[in-house]
Amino acid sequence: MAGQRIDIMDLKQLIQLKGKGCSNRHIARQLGVSRNTVNGYVQGFAAHSFSYGELDGLSEQELAELFPQADYKDLAAWSNYIIDTKKCDEGVLGEG
């Protein structure tokens, strides 16, 4: 999507950040991808008509099936992965 692909853990983080109201620009900075990449995934979410809460509740495998462009990584490699969703600054919530 939009020239860049993100792995499944970044996809989950993107969903969580959008669910908290973060802007696409802020999410792009957090994930180290372009804003257009984030925009493309957000458009994909809208096409599936799921809320961010519903998407966040899906397993990694279910997300990989819905968004096959996202690279699936072995969850064992991510067992200590901590998602930082607390950095949505008030000044960036309305951007992008």
C-alpha positions in Angstrom: 0.0 0.0 0.0 1.2 3.4 -0.9 4.6 2.1 -1.8 5.6 0.7 1.6 4.5 -2.4 3.4 4.5 -2.7 7.2 4.8 -5.8 9.2 1.9 -7.2 11.2 3.0 -5.8 14.6 3.3 -2.3 13.1 -0.2 -2.8 11.6 -1.5 -3.6 15.1 0.2 -0.5 16.5 -1.2 1.6 13.7 -4.7 0.3 14.5 -4.2 1.1 18.2 -2.9 4.6 17.6 -5.8 5.4 15.2 -8.2 4.0 17.9 -6.7 6.6 20.3 -7.3 9.4 17.8 -3.7 9.9 16.7 -3.2 11.7 13.4 -1.8 9.8 10.3 1.2 12.1 10.4 2.0 11.2 14.1 1.6 7.5 13.3 3.9 7.7 10.3 6.6 9.3 12.6 6.1 6.6 15.3 6.3 3.8 12.8 9.0 5.3 10.6 6.9 5.1 7.4 5.5 7.7 5.1 2.2 9.4 5.8 0.9 8.1 2.5 1.6 4.5 3.7 -0.5 5.2 6.8 -3.2 6.8 4.6 -3.3 3.7 2.4 -3.8 1.4 5.4 -6.5 3.7 6.9 -8.4 3.6 3.6 -8.1 -0.2 3.6 -9.6 -0.2 7.1 -12.5 1.9 5.9 -13.1 -0.5 3.0 -13.5 -3.4 5.4 -16.1 -1.4 7.6 -14.5 -2.5 10.9 -14.1 -0.1 13.8 -10.6 0.3 15.2 -11.8 -1.5 18.3 -12.9 -4.5 16.2 -9.7 -4.5 14.2 -7.7 -4.3 17.4 -9.5 -7.4 18.7 -8.5 -9.5 15.7 -5.6 -11.9 15.9 -2.4 -11.4 13.9 -3.4 -14.2 11.6 -6.9 -12.7 11.0 -5.2 -9.3 10.2 -2.8 -11.0 7.9 -5.7 -12.5 6.0 -7.5 -9.2 5.8 -4.4 -7.3 4.8 -2.2 -9.7 3.0 0.2 -6.9 2.0 1.3 -6.7 5.7 4.3 -9.0 6.3 3.5 -11.6 8.9 6.3 -12.2 11.4 6.6 -15.1 13.8 5.1 -13.9 17.1 7.8 -15.6 19.1 10.2 -13.0 17.8 7.9 -10.3 19.1 7.2 -11.8 22.6 8.8 -8.8 24.3 7.5 -6.2 21.9 5.9 -3.3 23.7 3.6 -1.0 21.8 3.9 2.7 22.9 0.5 4.2 22.3 0.7 6.9 25.0 2.5 9.5 22.9 -0.3 11.0 21.0 0.4 14.7 21.7 -2.6 17.0 21.7 -1.0 19.1 19.1 -0.9 16.3 16.5 -4.3 14.7 17.0 -6.0 16.7 14.3 -3.2 16.4 11.6 -3.3 14.2 8.6 
